[in-house]
Amino acid sequence: MTGSVLEPLILDFLEWLAQEPRRYHDVMDAWQTSCPRLTVWEDSVDAGYVARTNVPGDEQMIRVTSAGLDFLGNNGRRPESQL
């Protein structure tokens, strides 16, 4: 993923998500795309940068993983950690 054209968008996505865990619906509403070249969500999941957490009686929550926070930090981004 290093050097990827999508890397700035993935960093923006992770920075947004690191502010607080978000509901799956809200993440999909803000970041899902039908364009096969904009795979920010899919690439973040595949790289292990985000995780889904089941909340009983509620929607899945999405959060940044420690790998995602490391990726942000290694690229000069300093989000508020929500881990």
C-alpha positions in Angstrom: 0.0 0.0 0.0 3.0 2.3 0.4 3.1 4.8 -2.4 -0.5 4.1 -3.3 -2.5 6.8 -5.1 -5.2 6.2 -2.4 -2.8 6.6 0.5 -3.8 10.3 1.2 -7.5 9.3 1.2 -6.9 6.3 3.5 -5.0 8.6 5.9 -7.9 11.1 5.8 -10.3 8.2 6.5 -8.3 6.8 9.4 -7.8 10.3 10.8 -11.6 10.9 10.7 -12.3 7.5 12.2 -9.7 7.9 15.0 -11.6 10.8 16.4 -14.2 8.4 17.7 -15.6 5.0 16.8 -18.4 5.4 14.2 -21.5 3.3 13.4 -21.1 1.1 10.3 -23.9 2.9 8.6 -22.2 6.3 9.1 -18.9 5.0 7.8 -20.5 3.6 4.7 -22.6 6.7 4.1 -19.5 8.9 4.3 -16.8 6.6 2.6 -18.4 3.9 0.5 -18.2 4.4 -3.3 -19.2 2.5 -6.3 -16.1 3.5 -8.2 -13.8 0.5 -8.4 -10.7 2.8 -8.2 -11.7 4.3 -4.9 -11.4 1.4 -2.5 -10.6 3.4 0.7 -12.8 1.3 2.9 -11.8 -2.1 1.4 -8.1 -1.3 1.4 -8.3 -0.1 5.1 -10.1 -3.4 6.1 -7.7 -5.5 4.1 -4.7 -3.8 5.7 -6.1 -4.3 9.2 -6.3 -0.6 9.8 -9.9 -0.8 11.0 -12.0 -3.2 13.0 -15.7 -3.9 13.4 -17.1 -4.3 16.9 -20.5 -5.9 17.5 -22.6 -4.0 20.0 -25.5 -6.1 21.4 -28.8 -4.6 20.3 -27.1 -1.9 18.2 -25.3 -1.5 14.9 -21.7 -2.5 14.3 -19.2 0.1 15.4 -16.0 0.7 13.4 -12.8 1.8 15.0 -9.1 2.3 14.0 -6.8 -0.5 15.1 -3.3 -0.1 16.5 -2.0 -0.9 13.0 -4.1 2.0 11.7 -2.8 4.4 14.3 0.7 3.3 13.5 0.1 3.9 9.8 -1.2 7.4 10.7 1.8 8.1 12.9 4.3 6.8 10.4 2.8 9.2 7.8 3.0 12.3 10.0 -0.6 12.3 11.2 -1.3 12.6 14.9 -4.8 11.6 15.7 -6.4 11.4 19.1 -6.2 7.8 19.9 -9.5 6.1 20.7 -8.0 2.7 21.6 
